[in-house]
Amino acid sequence: MEQLVSPRFMQDRHQHRIEHIAAIRQRIASQSAQPLSAEEEHDLLHMREEEKIARDVYLQLAERWALRPFLNISGAEQAHMDAIAALLDHYDLPDPAHDLPVGRFRTPDFQTLHDQLVARGLRSALDAIQVGLLIEELDIFDLAQAKSRTRQPEILSVYADLERGSRNHLRAFHRHLQQHRGEYVPQYMSLGDFEAVAWSEHESC
């Protein structure tokens, strides 16, 4: 049985995330809100729901599988959601995740994807790990695309921060994939890019 994290560790991580989000909000507030393009607005709304998918799927899989990544990373995904929410507030954009419970989405495509990922992840621990890899791979891919469509410094800073976190999450799931002697074929990244991240060192973020 995998040794799970202690309550003190989780409390310390939670406090760190609170402080980190406060710093992000302060950094965003230091910039004046410039008009956004339609693409920039779409990307912010999209990433808010995509980070919610990650959080919600991990929370539900954590109830089924006693695997450390789901316990650790669901909290990190909440921080990712909060960082995007800070940008939505800064630009006075509507929050597509406002008041929605775990597992519910306003965008039908996100609802479908969420339901498919949860169903797959509940089949086995290995399937759950593969779902984690898929989610993080998708996050990295979409964040890179969104970065290419904006020049706003506060948005670029948040996207870069989330990318670092997602790369760390992918590394964590990849370590567990090795422990389970499983295989994974990248769906959004090239095999070379995926392996370059998966086998690289943890990043500070």
Beta strands, then each sheet from edge to edge (+ up, - down):
end
